[in-house]
Amino acid sequence: MKILFVHQNFPGQYRQLVDWLVKQGGHQMVALTQSKNPPKINGMTVFGYTPHHRPADDAYALTKYWEECAGAGFGVVRACQKLEAEGFLPDLVLGHVGWGELTFLKQLWPNIPILGFFEYYYLAKGGSVGFDPEFPASEHAPFIMHARNAVNFANIQTVDLGHTPTEWQRDTFPKSFHGKFYCCHDGIRADLLMPDPDAEVPLNRLGRMVTRDDEIFTYMARNMEPTRGFHIFMRALPHILEARPNARALIIGGSEVSYGKESGAEGGYRAEMEREVGDRLDWSRVHFLGRVPYADFQRIIQVSRCHIYLTVPFVLSWSLLESMAMEATIVASDTAPVREVITHGENGLLVDFFEPKKLAAQVAEVLAQPGDYRHLGPAARARVLETYDFLSRTLPEHLRQMNSLVPSGAQIPAP
């Protein structure tokens, strides 16, 4: 099959699918991305493209996002015209609709099927905006959120088929979208994500390795921000360390902002929260590790006695499912996206997002009595294998849906 991937941060959600297709061989694959340093992937070609237009900083708020997305979409059209002139015409286009990159492709290629990834429908209520009263929504939020959905509405007409990774994400979209959607996660390589009782992690401050015999608890987010409950975690942290004098916190993530507003304080949310709780913390037992290589992330979760995952109603993190695959004992926020994968007391523990003291008490209890919660990790892995495992569950469904859009001669054999 000849496949064109379109994703501003390629490979993004297609990382597992691309890796599998490359290893299968026999496919001609090209990707377009906005990265100035496109990834080099053996077996396919990745090109950077430039948006045709970007809005001014002071552009009208209700149309600024559409203006940016339209500029990206037309930039993709120009890149595709060049690809066609050089002899590449895909059998199928796979792409993320969220940045408008697919918007105009049917005007260029009306007969080429497009399978679009629909990640999020912008909600003024029921989503991340306005969920936390500490960060109230602007009075203009309902209008701005609805205006941003112009991209979703344009692209439901563009695509031949839409894809959402979780039921919660699907249900954020209007029911009029659902007839074009199938729901299936990107997939987690559970075969490569296993518990390891012998895992070790070096901590320079200690001058030794820590293992599962140490009282380690962990928190991970791409960036330390309110959308992923960083402020709640930090407020729970003094109570956890006070209750468990030998415990250590290993914290993974950057200090920027992926989702939502920036802090406005010098040093961002991390510095803001350090100032808030600083005099109540034993900093010698708090280890900010920054962004770490994937293999290091795995080992850190493998030595963790308790892993904390917090999120407002928003896109579920890969890291939660990956941690579940490694049989982590997880304490997570009792929010809708998390409840789709974790049932309290069966394969994890849920606490009220807004109760840092209750979060701390639950974590401290797990640290103190790990044997009482030993059943949660294997049950968490079983949940991943049941629904989210890439090779056995999600890949066959993605291939079935892709093949439904192309002639039989171009279809990909089932694994």
C-alpha positions in Angstrom: 0.0 0.0 0.0 1.1 3.6 -0.7 0.4 5.6 2.5 0.7 9.3 3.2 0.9 10.2 6.9 0.2 13.8 7.8 1.0 14.9 11.4 2.7 18.1 12.5 4.6 16.1 15.2 5.0 12.9 13.2 5.0 10.0 14.1 2.8 11.0 17.1 -0.1 8.6 17.5 1.1 6.6 14.5 4.4 5.5 16.1 3.4 1.9 16.6 1.7 1.5 13.3 4.6 3.0 11.4 7.1 0.8 13.1 5.0 -2.3 12.3 4.5 -1.4 8.7 8.2 -0.6 8.2 9.1 -4.0 9.6 6.6 -5.7 7.3 8.1 -4.2 4.2 6.6 -3.8 0.8 4.8 -0.5 1.5 5.7 2.8 0.1 5.2 5.4 2.9 5.7 9.1 3.0 5.0 11.5 5.9 4.6 15.2 6.1 5.4 17.1 9.3 6.0 20.6 10.5 9.2 19.6 12.3 12.3 21.5 11.1 14.2 18.4 11.8 12.0 15.6 10.5 12.7 12.2 12.0 14.7 9.8 9.9 12.9 6.4 9.7 14.4 3.6 7.7 11.9 2.3 5.2 10.0 5.5 4.6 10.5 9.2 3.7 9.6 12.1 6.0 9.4 15.6 4.7 9.0 18.8 6.6 6.5 21.2 5.2 5.9 24.9 5.9 2.4 26.3 6.7 1.3 28.7 3.9 0.2 31.3 6.4 0.3 32.0 10.2 -2.0 34.5 12.0 -0.8 37.6 13.6 -0.4 37.6 17.4 -3.3 40.0 17.7 -5.6 38.2 15.2 -9.3 38.1 16.1 -9.6 35.4 18.8 -12.7 33.8 17.3 -11.0 33.1 14.0 -7.3 33.0 14.9 -7.3 29.2 15.3 -9.1 28.6 12.0 -6.7 31.0 10.3 -3.7 29.0 11.7 -5.2 25.7 10.7 -6.2 26.9 7.2 -2.6 28.0 6.7 -1.4 24.6 7.7 -3.9 22.8 5.5 -2.9 24.8 2.5 0.7 24.2 3.3 0.0 20.5 3.2 -1.8 20.9 -0.2 1.3 22.6 -1.7 3.5 19.8 -0.3 1.2 17.2 -1.7 1.2 18.8 -5.1 5.0 18.5 -5.1 4.8 14.9 -4.1 2.4 14.1 -6.9 4.7 16.0 -9.4 7.5 13.8 -8.2 5.5 10.6 -8.8 3.9 9.8 -5.4 0.2 9.4 -5.3 -1.1 7.6 -2.2 -3.7 4.9 -1.9 -4.6 6.2 1.5 -4.0 9.2 3.7 -3.8 9.0 7.4 -3.6 12.2 9.4 -4.5 14.1 12.6 -7.4 16.6 11.9 -6.6 18.8 14.9 -4.3 21.2 13.3 -6.2 21.5 10.0 -3.7 19.7 8.0 -6.2 17.5 6.1 -8.8 20.2 5.5 -8.2 20.9 1.8 -7.0 17.5 0.6 -10.3 16.5 -1.0 -10.1 19.5 -3.2 -6.7 18.2 -4.4 -7.4 14.5 -4.4 -11.2 13.9 -4.4 -10.9 10.2 -5.0 -8.2 9.3 -2.5 -9.6 8.0 0.8 -8.7 9.8 4.0 -8.7 8.3 7.5 -8.6 11.1 10.1 -7.6 11.0 13.7 -10.1 13.0 15.8 -8.5 13.6 19.1 -10.6 16.3 20.9 -13.8 18.3 20.6 -13.4 21.6 22.4 -15.9 21.8 25.3 -16.8 24.8 27.4 -18.3 22.4 29.9 -17.4 18.7 30.6 -13.8 18.9 29.4 -10.6 20.5 30.7 -11.9 24.1 30.4 -13.5 25.3 33.7 -13.1 21.9 35.4 -10.8 23.2 38.1 -12.3 26.3 39.9 -8.7 27.4 40.6 -8.4 28.1 36.9 -11.8 29.6 36.0 -12.8 29.8 32.3 -13.0 33.2 30.7 -16.5 34.5 30.0 -15.6 34.2 26.3 -14.6 30.5 26.6 -17.9 29.1 25.2 -17.5 31.2 22.1 -13.8 30.5 21.6 -14.2 26.8 22.2 -17.1 26.6 19.7 -15.1 28.6 17.1 -12.1 26.2 17.4 -14.4 23.3 16.5 -14.8 24.8 13.0 -11.8 22.6 12.2 -13.5 19.5 13.4 -16.7 20.4 11.5 -14.8 21.0 8.3 -12.8 17.8 8.6 -15.7 15.5 9.3 -16.7 16.3 5.7 -13.1 15.9 4.5 -12.5 12.4 5.8 -14.0 9.1 4.6 -13.6 7.6 8.0 -12.7 9.1 11.4 -10.9 7.5 14.3 -11.0 8.2 18.1 -8.8 6.4 20.6 -11.1 6.2 23.6 -14.9 6.2 24.2 -14.6 9.3 26.3 -13.0 11.2 23.5 -15.5 9.9 21.0 -18.4 11.0 23.2 -17.0 14.6 23.4 -18.0 14.9 19.8 -21.6 15.5 18.7 -23.5 12.4 17.8 -23.7 13.6 14.2 -20.0 12.7 14.0 -20.3 9.2 15.4 -21.5 7.5 12.2 -18.2 8.2 10.6 -16.1 7.1 13.6 -14.6 3.9 14.8 -13.1 3.8 18.3 -9.8 2.1 18.9 -6.7 3.1 20.8 -3.4 3.8 19.1 -2.1 0.7 20.9 0.4 -0.1 23.7 3.2 -2.6 23.1 2.4 -4.7 26.1 4.8 -7.4 24.8 7.7 -4.9 25.4 6.3 -3.4 28.6 6.7 -5.9 31.5 7.2 -5.8 35.2 10.9 -6.4 36.2 11.6 -7.4 39.8 15.3 -6.8 39.2 15.0 -3.3 37.8 17.4 -0.7 39.2 17.5 3.1 38.8 20.6 5.2 39.7 20.0 8.2 42.0 23.1 10.4 42.0 22.1 12.1 45.2 22.1 8.8 47.0 25.2 7.4 45.3 23.5 4.1 44.7 20.8 2.3 42.8 17.2 2.2 44.0 15.1 -1.0 43.5 11.7 -2.3 44.3 12.9 -2.8 47.9 13.1 1.0 48.3 10.0 3.0 49.1 9.7 4.8 45.7 6.6 6.5 44.4 6.4 8.2 41.1 4.6 10.9 39.1 4.9 11.5 35.4 3.6 14.0 32.9 5.0 15.4 29.6 5.0 18.7 31.4 4.3 19.7 35.0 1.0 21.6 34.6 -2.5 21.8 36.1 -4.1 19.8 33.2 -2.2 16.8 34.5 -2.8 17.7 38.2 0.7 18.8 39.0 -0.5 21.3 41.5 -2.6 18.6 43.3 0.4 16.3 43.4 2.7 18.9 44.8 0.1 19.7 47.6 -0.1 16.0 48.4 3.7 15.6 48.5 4.4 17.0 52.0 1.8 14.8 53.5 3.1 11.7 51.8 6.7 12.4 52.9 5.6 13.2 56.4 3.6 9.9 56.7 6.4 7.8 55.1 9.8 9.0 56.4 11.7 6.6 54.1 9.8 7.3 50.9 11.2 9.1 47.9 9.4 10.8 45.0 10.7 10.4 41.5 9.1 12.9 39.2 9.3 12.7 35.4 8.5 15.6 33.1 9.4 18.9 31.6 8.8 22.4 33.0 6.9 23.8 30.0 3.2 23.8 29.2 1.6 21.3 26.8 -2.1 22.0 27.5 -3.8 25.1 28.9 -2.5 28.5 29.9 1.0 29.2 31.0 1.7 29.9 34.6 2.6 33.6 34.3 5.0 33.1 37.3 8.7 33.1 36.9 9.9 29.5 36.5 6.4 28.3 35.5 4.2 25.9 37.4 7.0 23.9 38.9 8.6 27.0 40.5 5.2 28.3 41.5 4.4 25.1 43.4 7.9 24.8 44.9 7.4 28.2 46.4 3.9 27.2 47.7 5.0 24.0 49.5 8.7 24.5 49.8 9.0 25.0 53.5 7.0 21.9 54.2 9.0 19.5 52.1 12.1 17.4 52.8 13.7 18.2 49.4 16.4 15.6 49.9 13.8 13.0 49.1 12.3 14.7 46.1 13.9 13.9 42.8 12.9 16.0 39.7 14.3 13.9 36.8 13.1 16.0 33.9 12.3 14.3 30.6 14.0 10.9 30.5 14.7 8.4 27.7 12.0 5.8 27.2 14.0 3.0 28.6 14.7 5.0 31.8 11.0 5.7 32.1 10.3 2.0 32.0 12.8 1.2 34.8 11.5 4.0 37.0 8.0 2.6 36.8 9.3 -0.9 37.3 10.9 0.2 40.7 7.9 2.3 41.7 5.8 1.0 44.7 3.1 3.4 43.8 2.6 5.4 40.6 0.4 8.6 40.7 -1.6 9.6 37.6 -3.7 12.7 37.6 -5.6 14.4 34.9 -8.6 16.7 34.3 -11.2 15.5 31.8 -8.8 15.4 28.8 -7.0 13.0 26.5 -5.7 10.0 28.4 -1.9 9.8 28.6 0.0 6.9 27.0 2.0 6.7 30.2 -1.0 5.5 32.2 -1.6 2.5 30.0 2.2 1.9 29.8 2.4 1.9 33.5 -0.6 -0.5 33.8 1.1 -2.8 31.3 4.2 -2.9 33.7 1.9 -3.9 36.5 2.3 -0.7 38.5 0.1 -0.1 41.5 -1.7 3.1 40.4 -3.4 5.8 42.4 -5.2 8.0 39.9 -7.7 10.9 39.7 -11.4 9.8 39.7 -12.1 11.6 36.4 -14.0 10.4 33.4 -11.1 9.4 31.0 -9.4 7.5 33.8 -12.6 5.6 34.8 -12.7 4.2 31.3 -9.6 2.1 32.1 -9.4 1.9 35.9 -12.0 0.4 38.2 -11.4 1.4 41.8 -10.2 -1.5 43.9 -9.9 -3.9 40.9 -7.0 -2.7 38.8 -6.1 0.6 40.5 -7.2 3.1 43.0 -9.2 6.3 42.3 -9.3 9.5 44.4 -11.0 12.8 44.1 -8.9 15.1 41.9 -9.5 18.0 44.2 -8.5 16.3 47.5 -4.7 16.3 47.8 -4.8 15.1 51.4 -6.9 12.1 50.4 -4.5 11.4 47.6 -1.6 11.5 50.0 -3.4 9.2 52.5 -4.1 6.6 49.8 -0.5 6.7 48.5 0.9 6.5 52.0 -1.3 3.4 52.6 0.0 1.7 49.4 3.6 2.5 50.4 3.0 1.1 53.9 1.1 -2.0 52.9 2.2 -2.9 49.4 1.1 -6.5 49.9 -2.5 -5.5 50.4 -2.5 -4.0 46.9 -0.4 -6.5 45.0 -3.4 -7.8 43.1 -3.9 -4.4 41.3 -0.8 -4.5 39.1 -1.6 -7.9 37.4 -5.2 -6.8 36.9 -4.1 -3.5 35.4 -1.9 -5.4 32.9 -4.8 -7.7 32.1 -7.0 -4.7 31.3 -4.4 -3.4 28.9 -4.0 -6.8 27.2 -7.8 -7.0 26.9 -8.3 -3.8 25.0 -5.2 -1.7 24.4 -2.4 -4.1 23.3 -1.2 -3.1 19.9 -0.3 -6.4 18.4 -3.3 -8.5 19.5 -6.1 -5.9 19.8 -5.6 -2.5 18.2 -3.5 -3.3 15.1 -6.0 -5.8 13.6 -8.8 -3.3 14.0 -6.8 -0.4 12.5 -5.8 -2.6 9.5 -9.4 -3.7 9.0 -10.6 -0.1 8.9 -7.7 1.0 6.6 -8.3 -1.9 4.2 -12.1 -1.1 4.1 -11.2 2.2 2.3 -8.9 0.8 -0.5 -9.2 -1.7 -3.4 -8.4 -5.3 -2.6 -5.1 -5.1 -4.5 -3.8 -2.4 -2.2 -4.8 -4.0 1.1 -2.5 -4.9 3.9 -2.5 -8.6 5.0 -3.7 -9.2 8.5 -1.0 -10.0 11.0 
